[in-house]
Structure formats: structure tokens, C-alpha cells
Amino acid sequence: MKTEDYKRKEVRIRWCDGCGLYMIYNAVCAELAELNFPKKDTYVISGIGCAGRSSGYFDVNSLQALHGRTIPVAVGIKEVKPHAKAIVFSGDGDLLAIGLNHLLHASRRNDDIKVFCSNNEVYAMTGGQRAPTTPIKRVTTTSPYGNQEPMINIKDIILSHNNFFARSSTAFPDHLTRCVKEAMKHKGFSFVDIKSQCPVNVGRKLGMDVAKMLKWYKERFKIKENVKDLKEDELGIIKR
């Protein structure tokens, strides 16, 4: 199978110009092809938000769930069809805010689903409001004087249940592809936190275009290999 075989041909793939979701989508399609996932037994579930469009872009079984309900839908598919490949493709607002309760328990149970989180650190689709992933002092629509709330520590939540956790970024495409591949190969629950640029509702507020945002990510994050833990400014893969 080829990467293009997993992309739906009859629809136009549309996100904002420069959005990191294009890169994440391509990385997931590429690894579906490389690992030869059977299309009839592969399911992609997206939620509400910018990533919500993605389910309609994959040429596999796909559906868009209610806000925050991507994970229980994926778990339900695995309950009915244990042999199926269940992939969640969603954003930080959907997965780490309203959907956090489902994430906690899927992680605790070690459900065999693959979760790819496009993390642009805001509620991007609705105007760039502060999210659980927004860094301290970041100016957003709802934190005009700078965010005063700490970011959610999703890494420690996932690792507290000894699951697979990876953090990558669209600024490092080779590393992103490797993280996607390792997550898909992992038997059990796997979560990939992908730091992704939003040029409209983050870049404009920070005075950055796409090129500057990607450079900013490269300066902000460093790749670490063979580690047992990751600091907030480190990218890597942890298997427990």
C-alpha cells in the first residue's frame, strides 16, 4: 500500500494555510501504509475542533465523535472488533479538556488504541482561547494579560499507568514520523503529544508567520533519545 491509498480522493483536504495538521495527517497516512494496516479493519475517530475534519480525509472506516468523546468511541470499536486498529486523531482541547476523563480511564485500562494529539496550546477553532495546554504567561483571547494557570501535565498522567508516551513536533518531521510509527506498533494504549503550529490564532498574536513558528519550535524543543523521562522542553519516546 502507498501513502496516497489512505487518503480520501473525493474530498478536498482543507485546513488553514500553514496549519500543522497537514503534517500530522501525512505522517499518520505514511505509517498506515508502511505498516500495511488493512483498510477494512482500520478506524479513525476524530473529535470537535480543527482536527475534527480529519476523519473525513482518511480512506478507511472513519467517523467524527461528539466533543470529547473520541476515546470511548475508539474503545467501543475495539470491544466489538478486538482485531480492529482504532486510531484517535484529535486536538488538545478535545482530548485534554472535556475528554480528559475518558483519556484517564483508557490509559488506566491500557486499552489498545492509538491517540495522536495535535497540541497547538489553544482552542484554535473557536478563536484562540486559553486551554489546559496553554503555557504560563501566554497571551490568548481569554488571557490578554498572560495565562496564569499551569499547563496540564499529560506526560505524567499517561506514564502513571506505565503506558507508551511520546512527544514530538511538526518542526521535526522525521522525529514525528518515528513517534507515529512506534505508537502504532505498540501493543496497548499509546499517546503521542504533537506540538503543532497554529499560524492564525497563535502565530498572529505572537507576531510570527509559519516559518518563524517552526523555527521557534526548533529552538524551544530538543530531541532526547533512550530516556526514562522528559522535561517540558524535550521531545522523545518513553515505553514502560
Protein Blocks (a to p, Z undefined) as FASTA:
>chain_A
ZZklmpcfkbccdddehiaklmmmmmmmmmmmmnopafklcccdddedjklmmmmmpccd
dddddehilmmmmmmmmmmmmmbccdddddfklmmmmmmmmmmmmmmnopacddddddeh
iafknnopacfklcghiacfklmnopabdcddfklmmmmnopacddddfklmmlmmmmmm
mmmmpgcjdddddddddfklmmmmnopafklmmmmmmmmpccdehiabdcfkbccdddZZ
